[in-house]
Amino acid sequence: MAEVDVAVVGAGFAGLTVARALRDAGRSVCVLEARDRVGGRTDTTTVGGTTVDLGGQWVGPGQDRLYALADELGVETVAQFEEGDLVLLRGAGPEQLADMVDAFSDDAIGAYLTAIGELEALAENVDVEEPWASPAAEELDSITMASWMRDHMPDAGGRDLLELGIEAVFATEPANLSVLHLAFYCASSGGWARLTDTDGGAQQDRFVGGVRPLAEALAAQLGDDVVLGAPVRRIDHGDDGVTIHHDAGSLRARRAAVALPPTLAGRLDYRPALPAWRDQLTQRLPGGSVIKFHVVYESPWWRAEGLSGQVFVVGGRIDVTFDCSPPDSSNGVITGFFEGVQAIAAADLGEEGRRDHVVGVLADALGQRAHDWVDYVDRDWSEEEFTRGCYGAHMPPGAWTQLGYGLRRPVGALHWAGTETARQWMGYIEGAIESGERAAAEIDAALG
């Protein structure tokens, strides 16, 4: 049986960060990854002759760790394309607009901005280290965002606009998360605009060649200390360390970092069983529902027609699309999402059915040339055996204040990493890296 100082379960950005930091500190490590690739909830592939990201792909202001990692590893970024008009679909045909604010009445925009101001005021009092201990935490954690919107936003148009944003950020409906959770997201990222905007927000830049080169470069630094195709099934843990049983064998370690989405971490067989508070926590952290798609064309033809490729759909199966064509415009790529309840429903359509629906929406919004597609690909992250939901987990009412203290709390020799444990940018690659740094420091200190 192999023996190391630290075993890491999961080779996403959190797990790879833990391992690299600990090895730099002189510790021996081994990373066990269930998939045949690294990168976790990111994945890059080639379709229709161009590179696309099937998972996380954007980076923006405030995500300093991710920018620094890309700079270190020599991976360049390119600004997300947004020149030209966007198109809004809501009932009676397409509306071509210079800005999303033009789509709504002054009353709706006013209601939306007022609501965002109120939410950001709440966020100013949220402690990102201990959200459950924030002023008024129990009250905010007892209210769903849907209830809050009904009480604070009488204008239906304003509610529609905020709901679009919530679905885009959390991949679930406002009824499924608490006000405290949304306020925490604002506090940990620098505000609602940071979460939702392109220029100046989390969707500002993309990585040339996709995200995979970042993850693979990190893994290459660890060499044979990363083992692929090794799903962990059982973890024996006690005062003398841990023994991890996986499909390729067993591994003995003094400490372990479990860097998995909470719903997956909770499904491992722990012996002895984890404390009730930890088990209850993972039961209350569902992942969002996302199907991300890419439609590839011979060229970004919509640009010549003055369109940005951004399509917003109110009340439809998909919410938003972006122009994610390669920097040299050698192909045209429209990228978008089925999110939340619409992603759950779209799973039954199958890939061909989803493709036909997406192309039909694009034809309505951008024109009939949308039918002349070259290729299509999508990824249902809820169907992924070793993911079971994206972009990250969300906190329903009561979870933060009753059990949130257990997110980062070690259980003996077991430590927890992953973007859901981040104090900054939870749910993003940036958050995964931050969580890895924090877990590595904890483990290094515990090893003495």
LUMVEXLUM-715896 format. One record per residue (C-alpha): chain; residue number from 1; residue in three letters; y, z, x. Coordinates in Angstrom, 2 decimals, always signed. Layout:
# LUMVEXLUM-715896
["A" NUM "ALA" [Y Z X]]
...
//
This chain:
# LUMVEXLUM-715896
["A" 1 "MET" [+0.00 +0.00 +0.00]]
["A" 2 "ALA" [+3.39 -1.03 +1.38]]
["A" 3 "GLU" [+5.93 +1.75 +1.90]]
["A" 4 "VAL" [+9.72 +1.54 +2.04]]
["A" 5 "ASP" [+12.67 +3.87 +1.70]]
["A" 6 "VAL" [+13.90 +2.21 -1.50]]
["A" 7 "ALA" [+12.26 -0.03 -4.07]]
["A" 8 "VAL" [+14.56 -2.16 -6.22]]
["A" 9 "VAL" [+13.34 -3.50 -9.56]]
["A" 10 "GLY" [+15.14 -6.72 -10.43]]
["A" 11 "ALA" [+16.75 -9.39 -8.25]]
["A" 12 "GLY" [+19.86 -10.09 -10.27]]
["A" 13 "PHE" [+23.25 -9.51 -8.69]]
["A" 14 "ALA" [+22.94 -5.74 -9.22]]
["A" 15 "GLY" [+19.55 -5.44 -7.55]]
["A" 16 "LEU" [+20.44 -7.74 -4.66]]
["A" 17 "THR" [+23.65 -5.79 -4.07]]
["A" 18 "VAL" [+21.76 -2.47 -4.02]]
["A" 19 "ALA" [+19.26 -3.82 -1.53]]
["A" 20 "ARG" [+21.81 -5.38 +0.80]]
["A" 21 "ALA" [+24.00 -2.29 +0.87]]
["A" 22 "LEU" [+21.07 +0.00 +1.62]]
["A" 23 "ARG" [+19.66 -2.26 +4.30]]
["A" 24 "ASP" [+23.10 -2.38 +5.91]]
["A" 25 "ALA" [+22.94 +1.43 +5.88]]
["A" 26 "GLY" [+19.69 +1.32 +7.84]]
["A" 27 "ARG" [+17.26 +1.83 +4.96]]
["A" 28 "SER" [+14.09 -0.19 +4.44]]
["A" 29 "VAL" [+14.00 -1.92 +1.05]]
["A" 30 "CYS" [+11.85 -4.12 -1.13]]
["A" 31 "VAL" [+13.12 -6.00 -4.19]]
["A" 32 "LEU" [+10.58 -6.81 -6.90]]
["A" 33 "GLU" [+11.51 -9.66 -9.24]]
["A" 34 "ALA" [+9.47 -10.71 -12.27]]
["A" 35 "ARG" [+10.77 -14.28 -12.34]]
["A" 36 "ASP" [+10.13 -17.04 -9.84]]
["A" 37 "ARG" [+13.84 -17.05 -8.98]]
["A" 38 "VAL" [+16.67 -14.65 -8.21]]
["A" 39 "GLY" [+19.93 -14.32 -10.14]]
["A" 40 "GLY" [+18.92 -12.44 -13.29]]
["A" 41 "ARG" [+21.09 -13.52 -16.22]]
["A" 42 "THR" [+22.51 -16.39 -14.20]]
["A" 43 "ASP" [+20.60 -19.61 -13.63]]
["A" 44 "THR" [+21.69 -23.03 -12.39]]
["A" 45 "THR" [+19.84 -26.27 -13.02]]
["A" 46 "THR" [+20.37 -30.03 -12.81]]
["A" 47 "VAL" [+20.42 -32.06 -16.00]]
["A" 48 "GLY" [+21.53 -35.64 -16.55]]
["A" 49 "GLY" [+22.41 -35.92 -12.87]]
["A" 50 "THR" [+24.81 -32.98 -12.79]]
["A" 51 "THR" [+24.64 -29.26 -12.05]]
["A" 52 "VAL" [+25.12 -26.81 -14.91]]
["A" 53 "ASP" [+24.89 -23.04 -15.29]]
["A" 54 "LEU" [+22.56 -21.88 -18.04]]
["A" 55 "GLY" [+23.79 -18.30 -17.71]]
["A" 56 "GLY" [+26.89 -16.56 -16.37]]
["A" 57 "GLN" [+29.24 -18.98 -14.66]]
["A" 58 "TRP" [+32.90 -17.91 -14.75]]
["A" 59 "VAL" [+35.10 -15.66 -12.63]]
["A" 60 "GLY" [+38.68 -14.56 -13.16]]
["A" 61 "PRO" [+41.50 -12.25 -12.07]]
["A" 62 "GLY" [+40.44 -8.67 -11.48]]
["A" 63 "GLN" [+36.92 -9.67 -10.48]]
["A" 64 "ASP" [+37.65 -9.06 -6.82]]
["A" 65 "ARG" [+34.10 -8.30 -5.72]]
["A" 66 "LEU" [+32.78 -11.61 -7.02]]
["A" 67 "TYR" [+35.62 -13.62 -5.48]]
["A" 68 "ALA" [+35.06 -11.80 -2.16]]
["A" 69 "LEU" [+31.32 -12.51 -2.27]]
["A" 70 "ALA" [+31.92 -16.21 -2.94]]
["A" 71 "ASP" [+34.38 -16.35 -0.06]]
["A" 72 "GLU" [+31.93 -14.58 +2.27]]
["A" 73 "LEU" [+29.08 -16.90 +1.34]]
["A" 74 "GLY" [+31.16 -20.08 +1.45]]
["A" 75 "VAL" [+30.92 -20.95 -2.25]]
["A" 76 "GLU" [+34.08 -22.57 -3.57]]
["A" 77 "THR" [+35.62 -22.20 -7.01]]
["A" 78 "VAL" [+37.33 -24.73 -9.25]]
["A" 79 "ALA" [+39.71 -24.01 -12.10]]
["A" 80 "GLN" [+38.27 -24.31 -15.59]]
["A" 81 "PHE" [+39.61 -27.57 -17.04]]
["A" 82 "GLU" [+41.92 -27.07 -20.03]]
["A" 83 "GLU" [+44.45 -29.93 -19.92]]
["A" 84 "GLY" [+45.09 -31.59 -23.26]]
["A" 85 "ASP" [+44.80 -30.52 -26.87]]
["A" 86 "LEU" [+42.09 -28.35 -28.34]]
["A" 87 "VAL" [+40.40 -29.11 -31.64]]
["A" 88 "LEU" [+39.87 -26.63 -34.45]]
["A" 89 "LEU" [+37.21 -27.14 -37.10]]
["A" 90 "ARG" [+37.49 -25.07 -40.26]]
["A" 91 "GLY" [+36.53 -26.73 -43.48]]
["A" 92 "ALA" [+38.58 -29.87 -44.08]]
["A" 93 "GLY" [+38.26 -31.92 -40.90]]
["A" 94 "PRO" [+39.49 -31.53 -37.31]]
["A" 95 "GLU" [+42.90 -30.16 -36.39]]
["A" 96 "GLN" [+44.22 -31.27 -33.00]]
["A" 97 "LEU" [+46.43 -28.54 -31.55]]
["A" 98 "ALA" [+48.34 -27.85 -28.36]]
["A" 99 "ASP" [+47.52 -24.13 -28.56]]
["A" 100 "MET" [+45.25 -21.91 -30.63]]
["A" 101 "VAL" [+48.25 -20.02 -32.02]]
["A" 102 "ASP" [+49.31 -23.22 -33.79]]
["A" 103 "ALA" [+46.19 -23.00 -35.95]]
["A" 104 "PHE" [+47.18 -19.86 -37.78]]
["A" 105 "SER" [+50.07 -18.69 -39.89]]
["A" 106 "ASP" [+52.78 -16.47 -38.48]]
["A" 107 "ASP" [+51.33 -13.63 -40.56]]
["A" 108 "ALA" [+47.86 -14.16 -39.05]]
["A" 109 "ILE" [+49.16 -14.32 -35.48]]
["A" 110 "GLY" [+51.32 -11.28 -36.08]]
["A" 111 "ALA" [+48.36 -9.33 -37.50]]
["A" 112 "TYR" [+46.18 -10.36 -34.55]]
["A" 113 "LEU" [+48.76 -9.41 -31.92]]
["A" 114 "THR" [+49.49 -6.12 -33.64]]
["A" 115 "ALA" [+45.78 -5.29 -33.76]]
["A" 116 "ILE" [+45.33 -6.16 -30.07]]
["A" 117 "GLY" [+48.28 -3.96 -29.22]]
["A" 118 "GLU" [+46.77 -1.06 -31.13]]
["A" 119 "LEU" [+43.37 -1.55 -29.47]]
["A" 120 "GLU" [+44.90 -1.73 -26.00]]
["A" 121 "ALA" [+46.87 +1.44 -26.74]]
["A" 122 "LEU" [+43.55 +3.12 -27.53]]
["A" 123 "ALA" [+42.12 +1.71 -24.31]]
["A" 124 "GLU" [+44.84 +3.36 -22.26]]
["A" 125 "ASN" [+43.28 +6.73 -23.12]]
["A" 126 "VAL" [+39.69 +5.72 -22.39]]
["A" 127 "ASP" [+38.16 +7.26 -19.26]]
["A" 128 "VAL" [+36.03 +4.47 -17.73]]
["A" 129 "GLU" [+34.06 +7.05 -15.75]]
["A" 130 "GLU" [+33.19 +9.09 -18.86]]
["A" 131 "PRO" [+34.16 +7.21 -22.04]]
["A" 132 "TRP" [+32.41 +9.83 -24.17]]
["A" 133 "ALA" [+34.88 +12.45 -22.91]]
["A" 134 "SER" [+37.99 +10.42 -23.78]]
["A" 135 "PRO" [+40.52 +11.73 -26.31]]
["A" 136 "ALA" [+39.41 +10.90 -29.87]]
["A" 137 "ALA" [+36.13 +9.52 -28.50]]
["A" 138 "GLU" [+33.99 +10.84 -31.36]]
["A" 139 "GLU" [+36.30 +9.39 -33.99]]
["A" 140 "LEU" [+36.49 +5.98 -32.31]]
["A" 141 "ASP" [+32.74 +5.97 -31.73]]
["A" 142 "SER" [+32.02 +6.63 -35.40]]
["A" 143 "ILE" [+33.83 +3.48 -36.58]]
["A" 144 "THR" [+32.56 -0.08 -36.33]]
["A" 145 "MET" [+34.99 -2.80 -35.33]]
["A" 146 "ALA" [+34.35 -4.43 -38.72]]
["A" 147 "SER" [+35.52 -1.29 -40.54]]
["A" 148 "TRP" [+38.51 -0.93 -38.24]]
["A" 149 "MET" [+39.53 -4.56 -38.85]]
["A" 150 "ARG" [+39.33 -4.14 -42.63]]
["A" 151 "ASP" [+41.54 -1.06 -42.45]]
["A" 152 "HIS" [+44.05 -2.34 -39.90]]
["A" 153 "MET" [+44.18 -6.10 -40.53]]
["A" 154 "PRO" [+44.90 -7.08 -44.14]]
["A" 155 "ASP" [+45.48 -10.71 -43.11]]
["A" 156 "ALA" [+42.20 -12.68 -43.26]]
["A" 157 "GLY" [+43.41 -15.23 -40.71]]
["A" 158 "GLY" [+44.10 -12.48 -38.20]]
["A" 159 "ARG" [+40.64 -11.07 -38.77]]
["A" 160 "ASP" [+39.09 -14.52 -38.26]]
["A" 161 "LEU" [+40.87 -14.87 -34.92]]
["A" 162 "LEU" [+39.79 -11.44 -33.66]]
["A" 163 "GLU" [+36.23 -12.00 -34.86]]
["A" 164 "LEU" [+36.05 -15.22 -32.84]]
["A" 165 "GLY" [+37.10 -13.26 -29.76]]
["A" 166 "ILE" [+34.64 -10.44 -30.37]]
["A" 167 "GLU" [+31.73 -12.84 -30.81]]
["A" 168 "ALA" [+32.73 -14.68 -27.63]]
["A" 169 "VAL" [+32.88 -11.49 -25.56]]
["A" 170 "PHE" [+29.98 -9.47 -26.98]]
["A" 171 "ALA" [+27.70 -12.12 -28.56]]
["A" 172 "THR" [+27.40 -9.99 -31.67]]
["A" 173 "GLU" [+29.37 -9.31 -34.82]]
["A" 174 "PRO" [+32.13 -6.68 -35.20]]
["A" 175 "ALA" [+29.84 -4.65 -37.48]]
["A" 176 "ASN" [+27.49 -3.98 -34.56]]
["A" 177 "LEU" [+29.78 -2.25 -32.07]]
["A" 178 "SER" [+32.01 +0.78 -32.11]]
["A" 179 "VAL" [+35.76 +0.80 -31.62]]
["A" 180 "LEU" [+35.22 +3.00 -28.56]]
["A" 181 "HIS" [+33.04 +0.33 -27.00]]
["A" 182 "LEU" [+35.65 -2.39 -27.43]]
["A" 183 "ALA" [+38.36 -0.05 -26.12]]
["A" 184 "PHE" [+36.19 +0.71 -23.09]]
["A" 185 "TYR" [+35.78 -3.02 -22.41]]
["A" 186 "CYS" [+39.57 -3.43 -22.48]]
["A" 187 "ALA" [+40.06 -0.44 -20.20]]
["A" 188 "SER" [+37.43 -1.54 -17.68]]
["A" 189 "SER" [+38.71 -5.12 -17.40]]
["A" 190 "GLY" [+42.48 -4.77 -17.60]]
["A" 191 "GLY" [+43.06 -5.74 -21.23]]
["A" 192 "TRP" [+41.87 -7.97 -24.05]]
["A" 193 "ALA" [+43.51 -11.10 -22.62]]
["A" 194 "ARG" [+41.51 -10.63 -19.40]]
["A" 195 "LEU" [+38.34 -10.82 -21.49]]
["A" 196 "THR" [+39.23 -13.78 -23.69]]
["A" 197 "ASP" [+41.63 -16.06 -21.83]]
["A" 198 "THR" [+40.94 -19.02 -19.59]]
["A" 199 "ASP" [+43.99 -19.15 -17.31]]
["A" 200 "GLY" [+44.51 -15.53 -16.24]]
["A" 201 "GLY" [+41.28 -14.40 -17.88]]
["A" 202 "ALA" [+37.57 -14.09 -17.20]]
["A" 203 "GLN" [+37.02 -17.83 -17.81]]
["A" 204 "GLN" [+39.62 -18.99 -15.28]]
["A" 205 "ASP" [+37.37 -20.40 -12.53]]
["A" 206 "ARG" [+33.89 -21.83 -12.07]]
["A" 207 "PHE" [+31.74 -22.04 -8.94]]
["A" 208 "VAL" [+31.29 -25.45 -7.36]]
["A" 209 "GLY" [+27.56 -26.11 -7.42]]
["A" 210 "GLY" [+26.96 -23.26 -9.85]]
["A" 211 "VAL" [+26.16 -19.59 -9.46]]
["A" 212 "ARG" [+22.66 -20.02 -8.04]]
["A" 213 "PRO" [+23.87 -20.63 -4.45]]
["A" 214 "LEU" [+25.50 -17.18 -4.53]]
["A" 215 "ALA" [+22.34 -15.40 -5.62]]
["A" 216 "GLU" [+20.13 -17.40 -3.28]]
["A" 217 "ALA" [+22.40 -16.73 -0.32]]
["A" 218 "LEU" [+22.28 -13.01 -1.05]]
["A" 219 "ALA" [+18.49 -13.13 -1.31]]
["A" 220 "ALA" [+18.24 -15.14 +1.92]]
["A" 221 "GLN" [+19.94 -12.29 +3.77]]
["A" 222 "LEU" [+17.11 -10.03 +2.60]]
["A" 223 "GLY" [+14.37 -12.51 +3.51]]
["A" 224 "ASP" [+10.84 -11.29 +2.87]]
["A" 225 "ASP" [+12.17 -8.07 +1.39]]
["A" 226 "VAL" [+12.54 -9.99 -1.90]]
["A" 227 "VAL" [+9.24 -10.55 -3.70]]
["A" 228 "LEU" [+9.24 -13.05 -6.59]]
["A" 229 "GLY" [+6.70 -13.33 -9.38]]
["A" 230 "ALA" [+6.08 -9.59 -9.34]]
["A" 231 "PRO" [+6.74 -8.12 -12.80]]
["A" 232 "VAL" [+6.81 -4.32 -12.65]]
["A" 233 "ARG" [+4.53 -2.72 -15.22]]
["A" 234 "ARG" [+4.41 +0.98 -14.33]]
["A" 235 "ILE" [+6.42 +3.46 -12.29]]
["A" 236 "ASP" [+4.87 +6.76 -11.22]]
["A" 237 "HIS" [+7.62 +9.14 -10.15]]
["A" 238 "GLY" [+7.90 +12.71 -8.94]]
["A" 239 "ASP" [+9.35 +15.00 -6.32]]
["A" 240 "ASP" [+7.50 +13.12 -3.56]]
["A" 241 "GLY" [+8.93 +9.69 -4.50]]
["A" 242 "VAL" [+7.79 +6.76 -6.59]]
["A" 243 "THR" [+4.86 +4.38 -6.77]]
["A" 244 "ILE" [+5.61 +1.08 -8.43]]
["A" 245 "HIS" [+2.76 -0.98 -9.85]]
["A" 246 "HIS" [+3.48 -4.70 -10.26]]
["A" 247 "ASP" [+1.49 -7.86 -10.78]]
["A" 248 "ALA" [+1.29 -8.53 -7.03]]
["A" 249 "GLY" [+0.18 -5.01 -6.05]]
["A" 250 "SER" [+1.72 -1.59 -5.59]]
["A" 251 "LEU" [+4.66 -0.25 -3.61]]
["A" 252 "ARG" [+5.46 +3.24 -2.43]]
["A" 253 "ALA" [+9.08 +4.35 -1.96]]
["A" 254 "ARG" [+11.15 +7.50 -1.51]]
["A" 255 "ARG" [+13.61 +6.31 -4.17]]
["A" 256 "ALA" [+13.86 +3.46 -6.66]]
["A" 257 "ALA" [+16.72 +1.56 -8.27]]
["A" 258 "VAL" [+15.89 +0.01 -11.64]]
["A" 259 "ALA" [+18.35 -2.89 -12.01]]
["A" 260 "LEU" [+17.25 -4.31 -15.35]]
["A" 261 "PRO" [+18.90 -4.74 -18.74]]
["A" 262 "PRO" [+18.46 -1.43 -20.62]]
["A" 263 "THR" [+16.11 -2.90 -23.21]]
["A" 264 "LEU" [+13.76 -4.07 -20.43]]
["A" 265 "ALA" [+14.11 -0.90 -18.36]]
["A" 266 "GLY" [+13.05 +1.07 -21.44]]
["A" 267 "ARG" [+9.86 -0.96 -21.82]]
["A" 268 "LEU" [+8.39 -0.05 -18.45]]
["A" 269 "ASP" [+5.59 +2.50 -18.37]]
["A" 270 "TYR" [+6.97 +5.62 -16.67]]
["A" 271 "ARG" [+4.60 +8.39 -15.64]]
["A" 272 "PRO" [+5.56 +11.04 -16.47]]
["A" 273 "ALA" [+7.53 +9.76 -19.45]]
["A" 274 "LEU" [+11.29 +9.69 -19.04]]
["A" 275 "PRO" [+13.38 +12.45 -20.65]]
["A" 276 "ALA" [+14.06 +11.90 -24.33]]
["A" 277 "TRP" [+17.78 +11.30 -23.74]]
["A" 278 "ARG" [+17.05 +8.38 -21.43]]
["A" 279 "ASP" [+14.52 +6.83 -23.80]]
["A" 280 "GLN" [+16.84 +7.25 -26.79]]
["A" 281 "LEU" [+19.65 +5.62 -24.82]]
["A" 282 "THR" [+17.69 +2.45 -24.05]]
["A" 283 "GLN" [+16.66 +2.22 -27.70]]
["A" 284 "ARG" [+20.34 +2.16 -28.72]]
["A" 285 "LEU" [+21.50 -0.55 -26.31]]
["A" 286 "PRO" [+20.63 -3.92 -27.87]]
["A" 287 "GLY" [+21.48 -7.10 -26.02]]
["A" 288 "GLY" [+23.71 -9.72 -27.56]]
["A" 289 "SER" [+22.29 -12.99 -28.88]]
["A" 290 "VAL" [+23.31 -16.19 -27.07]]
["A" 291 "ILE" [+22.09 -19.75 -26.82]]
["A" 292 "LYS" [+24.15 -21.59 -24.24]]
["A" 293 "PHE" [+24.12 -25.40 -24.31]]
["A" 294 "HIS" [+25.35 -28.33 -22.24]]
["A" 295 "VAL" [+25.78 -31.90 -23.48]]
["A" 296 "VAL" [+26.03 -34.41 -20.61]]
["A" 297 "TYR" [+27.92 -37.72 -20.90]]
["A" 298 "GLU" [+28.50 -40.57 -18.46]]
["A" 299 "SER" [+32.12 -39.45 -18.09]]
["A" 300 "PRO" [+34.59 -36.94 -19.59]]
["A" 301 "TRP" [+35.89 -39.64 -21.95]]
["A" 302 "TRP" [+37.73 -37.16 -24.21]]
["A" 303 "ARG" [+40.29 -36.54 -21.47]]
["A" 304 "ALA" [+41.69 -40.07 -21.80]]
["A" 305 "GLU" [+42.23 -39.29 -25.46]]
["A" 306 "GLY" [+44.37 -36.26 -24.61]]
["A" 307 "LEU" [+41.70 -33.67 -25.43]]
["A" 308 "SER" [+40.69 -30.67 -23.34]]
["A" 309 "GLY" [+37.10 -30.53 -24.59]]
["A" 310 "GLN" [+37.78 -27.12 -26.11]]
["A" 311 "VAL" [+36.53 -26.96 -29.68]]
["A" 312 "PHE" [+36.86 -23.85 -31.83]]
["A" 313 "VAL" [+34.79 -23.61 -34.99]]
["A" 314 "VAL" [+35.64 -21.11 -37.72]]
["A" 315 "GLY" [+32.69 -20.26 -39.94]]
["A" 316 "GLY" [+30.27 -22.60 -38.18]]
["A" 317 "ARG" [+27.12 -22.22 -36.16]]
["A" 318 "ILE" [+28.87 -22.55 -32.82]]
["A" 319 "ASP" [+32.11 -20.80 -31.93]]
["A" 320 "VAL" [+33.63 -22.54 -28.90]]
["A" 321 "THR" [+33.08 -25.28 -26.33]]
["A" 322 "PHE" [+34.54 -26.01 -22.89]]
["A" 323 "ASP" [+34.83 -29.03 -20.60]]
["A" 324 "CYS" [+32.59 -28.06 -17.67]]
["A" 325 "SER" [+32.42 -31.48 -16.03]]
["A" 326 "PRO" [+31.92 -31.56 -12.25]]
["A" 327 "PRO" [+35.09 -31.54 -10.13]]
["A" 328 "ASP" [+34.71 -35.24 -9.26]]
["A" 329 "SER" [+34.26 -36.22 -12.95]]
["A" 330 "SER" [+31.08 -38.06 -12.03]]
["A" 331 "ASN" [+29.74 -36.94 -15.41]]
["A" 332 "GLY" [+31.20 -35.40 -18.50]]
["A" 333 "VAL" [+29.83 -32.03 -19.63]]
["A" 334 "ILE" [+30.65 -30.12 -22.79]]
["A" 335 "THR" [+29.42 -26.53 -22.64]]
["A" 336 "GLY" [+29.25 -24.15 -25.56]]
["A" 337 "PHE" [+27.46 -21.34 -27.31]]
["A" 338 "PHE" [+25.61 -20.22 -30.38]]
["A" 339 "GLU" [+26.45 -16.51 -30.52]]
["A" 340 "GLY" [+25.47 -13.45 -32.49]]
["A" 341 "VAL" [+23.90 -13.99 -35.88]]
["A" 342 "GLN" [+24.28 -17.77 -35.48]]
["A" 343 "ALA" [+22.21 -17.67 -32.28]]
["A" 344 "ILE" [+19.51 -15.71 -34.08]]
["A" 345 "ALA" [+19.41 -18.34 -36.83]]
["A" 346 "ALA" [+19.61 -21.29 -34.41]]
["A" 347 "ALA" [+16.49 -20.11 -32.58]]
["A" 348 "ASP" [+14.44 -21.48 -35.49]]
["A" 349 "LEU" [+15.95 -24.96 -35.14]]
["A" 350 "GLY" [+14.28 -25.67 -31.81]]
["A" 351 "GLU" [+16.05 -27.42 -28.97]]
["A" 352 "GLU" [+16.08 -30.84 -30.66]]
["A" 353 "GLY" [+17.49 -29.43 -33.88]]
["A" 354 "ARG" [+20.18 -27.54 -31.97]]
["A" 355 "ARG" [+21.06 -30.66 -30.00]]
["A" 356 "ASP" [+21.51 -32.69 -33.18]]
["A" 357 "HIS" [+23.72 -30.00 -34.67]]
["A" 358 "VAL" [+25.86 -29.67 -31.54]]
["A" 359 "VAL" [+26.33 -33.43 -31.18]]
["A" 360 "GLY" [+27.30 -33.64 -34.84]]
["A" 361 "VAL" [+29.95 -30.94 -34.36]]
["A" 362 "LEU" [+31.29 -32.68 -31.26]]
["A" 363 "ALA" [+31.46 -35.98 -33.14]]
["A" 364 "ASP" [+33.48 -34.32 -35.89]]
["A" 365 "ALA" [+35.82 -32.75 -33.36]]
["A" 366 "LEU" [+36.10 -35.27 -30.51]]
["A" 367 "GLY" [+35.06 -38.57 -32.06]]
["A" 368 "GLN" [+31.99 -40.71 -32.58]]
["A" 369 "ARG" [+31.52 -41.30 -28.85]]
["A" 370 "ALA" [+29.98 -37.84 -28.82]]
["A" 371 "HIS" [+26.78 -39.47 -30.09]]
["A" 372 "ASP" [+26.47 -41.40 -26.79]]
["A" 373 "TRP" [+25.11 -38.44 -24.87]]
["A" 374 "VAL" [+23.01 -38.80 -21.72]]
["A" 375 "ASP" [+21.17 -35.48 -21.76]]
["A" 376 "TYR" [+21.13 -32.07 -23.39]]
["A" 377 "VAL" [+19.85 -28.67 -22.32]]
["A" 378 "ASP" [+20.13 -25.17 -23.72]]
["A" 379 "ARG" [+18.84 -21.69 -22.96]]
["A" 380 "ASP" [+18.05 -19.04 -25.55]]
["A" 381 "TRP" [+18.47 -15.84 -23.55]]
["A" 382 "SER" [+16.94 -13.70 -26.29]]
["A" 383 "GLU" [+13.70 -15.67 -25.93]]
["A" 384 "GLU" [+13.59 -15.07 -22.19]]
["A" 385 "GLU" [+10.71 -12.66 -21.49]]
["A" 386 "PHE" [+12.55 -10.96 -18.66]]
["A" 387 "THR" [+16.00 -10.92 -20.28]]
["A" 388 "ARG" [+15.76 -10.51 -24.07]]
["A" 389 "GLY" [+19.46 -10.91 -24.75]]
["A" 390 "CYS" [+22.88 -11.70 -23.26]]
["A" 391 "TYR" [+25.57 -11.46 -22.14]]
["A" 392 "GLY" [+25.00 -7.75 -21.90]]
["A" 393 "ALA" [+24.06 -4.82 -24.09]]
["A" 394 "HIS" [+26.59 -3.38 -26.52]]
["A" 395 "MET" [+27.14 +0.14 -27.81]]
["A" 396 "PRO" [+26.78 +0.61 -31.57]]
["A" 397 "PRO" [+28.46 +3.62 -33.22]]
["A" 398 "GLY" [+27.40 +6.96 -31.79]]
["A" 399 "ALA" [+25.76 +5.62 -28.65]]
["A" 400 "TRP" [+28.62 +6.34 -26.23]]
["A" 401 "THR" [+29.36 +9.87 -27.40]]
["A" 402 "GLN" [+25.78 +10.98 -28.00]]
["A" 403 "LEU" [+23.95 +9.38 -25.09]]
["A" 404 "GLY" [+26.41 +7.50 -22.89]]
["A" 405 "TYR" [+26.23 +10.21 -20.24]]
["A" 406 "GLY" [+22.73 +8.95 -19.41]]
["A" 407 "LEU" [+23.75 +5.43 -18.41]]
["A" 408 "ARG" [+24.12 +6.22 -14.71]]
["A" 409 "ARG" [+22.41 +9.63 -14.56]]
["A" 410 "PRO" [+19.41 +9.56 -12.18]]
["A" 411 "VAL" [+16.03 +10.84 -13.29]]
["A" 412 "GLY" [+14.60 +12.48 -10.18]]
["A" 413 "ALA" [+14.00 +9.68 -7.68]]
["A" 414 "LEU" [+14.93 +6.99 -10.21]]
["A" 415 "HIS" [+18.42 +5.48 -10.18]]
["A" 416 "TRP" [+19.93 +2.95 -12.58]]
["A" 417 "ALA" [+21.89 -0.21 -11.83]]
["A" 418 "GLY" [+22.82 -3.32 -13.77]]
["A" 419 "THR" [+26.02 -4.55 -15.39]]
["A" 420 "GLU" [+25.59 -2.19 -18.36]]
["A" 421 "THR" [+26.03 +0.76 -16.00]]
["A" 422 "ALA" [+29.30 -0.58 -14.56]]
["A" 423 "ARG" [+32.56 +1.31 -14.80]]
["A" 424 "GLN" [+34.49 -1.95 -14.34]]
["A" 425 "TRP" [+33.71 -5.26 -16.01]]
["A" 426 "MET" [+30.60 -4.14 -17.88]]
["A" 427 "GLY" [+28.66 -7.20 -19.03]]
["A" 428 "TYR" [+29.90 -9.48 -16.24]]
["A" 429 "ILE" [+28.61 -10.48 -12.79]]
["A" 430 "GLU" [+31.48 -8.44 -11.37]]
["A" 431 "GLY" [+30.12 -5.40 -13.18]]
["A" 432 "ALA" [+26.64 -6.03 -11.83]]
["A" 433 "ILE" [+27.96 -6.04 -8.27]]
["A" 434 "GLU" [+30.01 -2.87 -8.85]]
["A" 435 "SER" [+26.97 -1.11 -10.31]]
["A" 436 "GLY" [+24.88 -2.11 -7.30]]
["A" 437 "GLU" [+27.42 -0.67 -4.89]]
["A" 438 "ARG" [+27.54 +2.59 -6.86]]
["A" 439 "ALA" [+23.74 +2.93 -7.08]]
["A" 440 "ALA" [+23.31 +2.17 -3.37]]
["A" 441 "ALA" [+25.81 +4.90 -2.45]]
["A" 442 "GLU" [+23.99 +7.38 -4.72]]
["A" 443 "ILE" [+20.63 +6.58 -3.18]]
["A" 444 "ASP" [+21.86 +6.64 +0.39]]
["A" 445 "ALA" [+23.39 +10.06 -0.19]]
["A" 446 "ALA" [+20.21 +11.35 -1.83]]
["A" 447 "LEU" [+18.08 +10.18 +1.09]]
["A" 448 "GLY" [+20.27 +12.21 +3.46]]
//
